[in-house]
Amino acid sequence: MDKYSRATIREFMSPSNIGYIDGPSGTGHITDNADAVELTLFISVDAGRITDAKYRIAGCTALIATLSVLSKELPGKTISEAMALDMSYVSGLLEGLPESKWRCAGYAIEALHLAIEDYQSKGEATAG
């Protein structure tokens, strides 16, 4: 059985920023039936900086906790800074995440990249 840190349990039990953004700048959606995951990450971007991040999720403890901390970490970051975030960084925010859960929690990072790619594909991207 995987042992979660107090930070991970706290984020799972009281996740931040669950919801939807009307007219998001970018959206990243992932469905993986094998891992019983469905998530959508919404971002708002202004002048090359993420101003808001929200998500809708059906997934495991690790994924919910990861999305919660990620959604709090993103506002204020440039697109380049957001693209540089990885599982090691997010695991640190959660005071460690069992490596067996990195694949599932990695969907949060993948959804972020998809949301940024969606934003950039709309031609609204500015350097950052």
N, C-alpha and C positions, 0 to 999 in steps of 0.2 A: 504494500500500500504506500502511496506517495505521501510524503509529509510536506505540508505547506507552511510557509512562514506566517507570522501574525499579520504582516502587511497584506499578503495574498488573501488570507481569510477575511480581513477587514474590507478589502476592495470587493470581494465576492459577495459578502453579506450586505454591503451598502454601496453598490456601484454608483459612480458619478456619470452624468451626461447621457443617460439612456434617453433616446428620443429621435426626433426627426428634425432636419433643417429645411424649411421651405425655401425653394430656389437655391439649393446648394451649389457652390462653385465646382465641386467634384464629388463623385460618388464611387465607392468601391464595394462591389458585391461578390460574395463567395458562398458557394454551396458545395459541401462535401458530404455525401450520404454515408460514406464509409466511416467518417468520424462524427456523424450526426451533428454537423455544423451548418448553420445558415446565419450569415451576418451581412449587414450593410453599414458601411462607415460613410458619414457625410462630413464634408469640410466646407467652411466658408473661408475665402481668401480675399484680402484687400491689400493692394500695393505690394504684392509678393509675400505677404505674411499671412499665416493661418490665424484667423480671428475666432473660430469656433470649430468644435468637433463633437459630433454626437453619433450614436450608433444604435442599431437594433440587432438583437442577438438571440440565438438559440444555440447554446454550446456548453462546454464544460467549465468547471471552476477556474481553471487556469486561463482560459480564453476570456471569460467575463472579467476577471481581475486585470488581465493585460489590457483589454480595451478601456477599462475604467481609468487606469493610470495613464495610458496613452492619450486619452481624450483630455486629461488635465494637463498633460505635458505639451501638447501641440500648440495651443494658442500662444502667439508671439513669435513662433519659430518661422524662419524663412522656409521656402520650399526646399532649398538645398539642405538646410539643417534637418528638416523632417525626413527627407530621403535618406539621410545618413543614420537615422535611428535603426538599431538592430535588436535582436533578441537578448544579447548580452546586456545592453543598456537597460532594456525594459525589465529584465530579470533583476538587475540591480535595484531598480525602483521598487520592486516587490520583495526586496531583501532575500533574493534567491528564489528560483523556481526550479522544481525538480526537472532534470534534463529530459526525463521521459515525457514531460508535458510541453517541451519546447516546440514540437511539431504542431500540436494543436494551437498553442498560443501564438505560434508564428503566423497563423492566419490573420492576426491583427495587423502585423507588419505588411503582409501581402495586401490586405484590404487598403491600408494607407497608401501603398505604392499605386494601387489601381485608382484610388480617388485622386491622387496627384496627377496620374496620367490622364484621367478624365478631364480634370481641370485644364491641363496643358493642351489637350486636344481641342478645347473650345477656343483656343487662341487668345485667352485672357491672361496668359502667363506673362509675368515680368521677371526680370533677372532677380535672383535672390539666392 
